[in-house]
Each structure stands twice: as structure tokens, then as C-alpha cells.
């Protein structure tokens, strides 16, 4: 089991809900964003910045630029109960390529990630973020804004060799609203926008 702990007035734990008896797959966003767009990519560097900018290229992310930020051997996925498969170098490359093209079917048109906490030592980068959900994302994918956490590792050449995401995407239909701190109606109203805009503030996105 992988768990991330963030220190604040309370301890915030990121783990798969199935590991904790009685836990339901909903994390109300900790932060209220001042802006409903991508965070400033200038706070990231190298492959992390390239990945984040490509991921949030509106209306749909650029899978080729995402894949270009990856090392030849890159593990992608989440912290799920079934664990991580042991893959060959060729299988890892194929999986990473599919990962980017899968994201390009709905990010950021349906849901984007606005980071709120960044911890980066040059080798490992951990980002705590919250969703920005569009009306398209709610209608087509039943998406709800939640908090999430991602951990990234760079190899010696600076490329991403691990992309691990902890969130409850795809589990919205399993939420037991009797166990959440907000009602279903309020949850669906949090961080909801008409559409996800490209760029950041006065900075337009690069093509």
C-alpha cells in the first residue's frame, strides 16, 4: 500500500479507498482555487514542465509531447489494489504511449488539474492538486472535482521514468454520499466551469 501524508492543520492522507474499511471514493478539494485554469508552468522545470504543459493543452492534451517527456523505460499508472505489473522495456514504452493517447480523449476538455502544493528535489516531484471540471466533463464522464496527488521520478538524463497518480477517477459512481462531508449537489458544483481555457493568466498556451 502506498500512502502520501501532507502536513497542514490536519493530516491529509492519499491512498486507495479500498484499503480503508468504510472509506468512500471522494476527496473534497482542500483548496479553493483563485483561478480556474492550469497553474503557472513556470513553477516547474524540465520534463515536469513539458509534461504539465502538454497535459493541459486545450482543448485536448498533446500525447506526443507527453510521450517525449518520458524515458524509454517509464512506469505509468496509479496506486491501485492490484499493484503494478512487471513489464519489459518494450511493454513499458507501449504502455506509456497508450497512456498519453488515453488522456487525450478527455483532458483538459473534461477535467484539468490545478496544482496547489509542489515538492521537488530535482529527482522526485510530488504534486498535490485539485480538479477543475467542465460541464462537458460532468455530462460525458460524470466527473466531480476532487483533490489528488501525483508522484513523478526523473532518470539521470532528466526524463520521467515514473508517473504515479493517486485519485478516484472512474469511481464516481461508487460514492456513498451518506459518508461524505458535503452533499452530492454541492460536490457537483465545486470547481465547475463552462469550459477549460488554454494558457495561464495573460500567458497563452504554446502550440
HELIX and SHEET records of a PDB file:
HELIX    1   1 UNK A   17  UNK A   19  5                                   3    
HELIX    2   2 UNK A   41  UNK A   43  5                                   3    
HELIX    3   3 UNK A   46  UNK A   55  1                                  10    
HELIX    4   4 UNK A   63  UNK A   68  1                                   6    
HELIX    5   5 UNK A   89  UNK A  103  1                                  15    
HELIX    6   6 UNK A  135  UNK A  141  1                                   7    
HELIX    7   7 UNK A  172  UNK A  174  5                                   3    
HELIX    8   8 UNK A  177  UNK A  179  5                                   3    
HELIX    9   9 UNK A  184  UNK A  189  1                                   6    
SHEET    1   A 2 UNK A   4  UNK A   7  0                                        
SHEET    2   A 2 UNK A  11  UNK A  14 -1                                        
SHEET    1   B 5 UNK A  70  UNK A  78  0                                        
SHEET    2   B 5 UNK A 160  UNK A 166  1                                        
SHEET    3   B 5 UNK A 147  UNK A 154 -1                                        
SHEET    4   B 5 UNK A 124  UNK A 134 -1                                        
SHEET    5   B 5 UNK A 111  UNK A 120 -1                                        
SHEET    1   C 5 UNK A  70  UNK A  78  0                                        
SHEET    2   C 5 UNK A 160  UNK A 166  1                                        
SHEET    3   C 5 UNK A 147  UNK A 154 -1                                        
SHEET    4   C 5 UNK A 124  UNK A 134 -1                                        
SHEET    5   C 5 UNK A 192  UNK A 193  1                                        
END                                                                             
